[in-house]
Amino acid sequence: MPRSTAEDQRQRIIGHAVAGFSRAGYHATPVAEIAAAAGVSTAYVFRLFPGKLGLFVAAVDHCYAQVVEALVAGGERSASSDPADILEGMTSAYIELIRDRNLIALQVQAQAACDVPEIRDAVRRGLASVVRSVTRVSGAQPDAVQRFIAYGQLCHLIVQADLGSLTDSWAETVSAGIRHPDDVAVTA
């Protein structure tokens, strides 16, 4: 069996970091827990990343890169050149991507830790990349891109709080018109 490179290990550890940090956030997740999940020593993690903060930022960067990749692919699959149709294609691609709830949860955890300047910078960098990519691929006007981003944040809230399962009028008001695939379980 061929040996994996440090970059392969780095990517594998980032995958475990996304899952680990998505559950308990930056402050409450020990690096030892992520290292154990990845099957490596904590010392090895620190050889590949500049501390816990570096690992968290790498996980956030990875998360936003996945979001951008999915949105761009969804927009480019659109048969239409109408910005609204392209944004709809991006929405469908994002809905598929967030079947892995770790990606939503990590974004929420990163936003909650924006009091740490490096994490705030990673969130800003990720959001900037999303906005620039959506704007470029869709050709939509800034107000349409803003609504698209706002809709995505509302989707996060609906999924995380499981509002779609409630029949209370307030929950139905918040989740009206928001769609997520019901037939496939969302991973946690």
N, C-alpha and C positions, 0 to 999 in steps of 0.2 A: 504494500500500500504506500503510495507516495506521501511524503511529508507535506504538511500544509505550510504555507508561507506565513510570515508574521501578518501580512495584509489579510490573508484568509482568516486567520485567528482573530484579527481585529474586527472584521466584519461579523464573524460568528458571535463574538463577545458583545458587539453592539446590538445584535438581535436579542440576546438575552437581557441586555440593559434596557431595551425598549420594554420588554415584558416586565422586568423587575421594577423599574422606575414608574411604570404606568400604574402599578398597584398602590405603592406607598409614597411616591414622590421623591424628590431630591433629598430632602432633609431626613427622611425616615428609612431610607433604603441603604443598608450597608453594602459596600463593595464586595465583601466576603460572600454575601448571598448571591450576587450576580456571578462572581467567580465560580462558586460551587455549581450553580446551574449550568455554567459553560464548561465545567470540568477542568478548570485551570486554577492555579494558585492566585491569591490576591496579589502577591508580588509580581506575577506575570502580567496581571491587568495593569498594574502601575508601571510596568516597563513599556506597555503599549499606549498608555494614556497618561496625560499629566494630572493625576489625581482624580478623585471622585468627580470634581467639577468638570474636568476634561472629558470624562466618560459620559456624564449626563449631557453635556453640550453635543458630543458626538452622536448620542442617541437622538437628541432633538433635531440635529441637522439631518440625520438619516431619515427620520420621520417625515420632515418637510420635503426632502428629496423624493420620497415615495409618493407623497401627495402631488407634487409637481409632475412627476412622471405619469401618474394615473390621469391627471387632468389634461395634460397635453395629449396623451394617447387618445383619451375620450373625445377631445375636441377635433383631433385630426381624423378620427373615424367618421365624423359627421359628413353625410353626403351633401349637405347644404352649406351655402356660404353665408347664410343669415346668422348674425351674431347670436340671436336668441336660440336658434337650433343648435349652434355650437355649444353654447352654455348648457343646454339641456343634455347634450352628449357628455359634457364634463360632469354634470350632476350625476348621470347614470354611472359613469366611471368611478366617481367618488363613493357612491353608495356601495358599489362592489368592493372597493378598497377597504371601507370601514366595517366590513364584516369582521375584521380583526379589530375588536374594541380596544386593544392595546394602543393602537394609533391615536384614537380619540382621547383615551385616558392620558396618554403621554402629553398630548398637546394641552390638555386641561392642567396637568401637573406642572408643565413648564410655565404656563400662564400664571399659575398660583405662586411660582417661585421667581417671578420677575423682579423681586426685591434684590436678587443677586444680579449684579450688572452683566456678567458674562451670559447668564441665562436670558436676561432681557434682550441682550444683543442677538442671541441665537433665535429667539422668538421673532424679533424684528426682521432679522435676515431671512428667516423662513417665510414669514408673511410677505415680505417684499418679493421674494422669489415666486410665491404663489400669485400675487397680484400682477406682477410683470408678465408671467407666463400666461395667465388667463387673458390679460389684455391683448397680448401679442397674438395668441392663437385664435381668440374669438373675434377680435376686431371690435369688441363692444365698447361703448362709451363708458366713461368713469362711473356714472350713476348706476349703470347696469352691472358693472363689475362690483361696485359696493353692495348692491342688493344680493348678488351671487355670494359674496363673502359673508354677509349678514345671514343669509339663508343657511349657509353651511354651519355657522356658529349656532343657529337655532336647532339645526339637525343634531348637533353634538348634545345640546341640552336635552332634547327629546329622547335620544338614544340612552344617554347616561342616566337620566331619571326615569326611564322606561315609561314615559308619558303616553305612548301609544297603547299601552295596556289598560289605561284608565278610561272610565266612561263618564267621569265628572265633566260638567260643562266647561269649566276653566281649562282642563287638560285638552279637551276637544278643540277649544278655541286656539290654544297654542299650537297644537299639532295638525290642525286642519290643512289639508292639501300637501302635507309632508309625507313622502312615501319612502318606505324601506322594505326590502324584500322580507315577507313574513314566512316564506316557505323554507328558508335556509337559516339554520341557527347561527347566531353571531358568536364568534369565539371570544373567550375572555382570558 
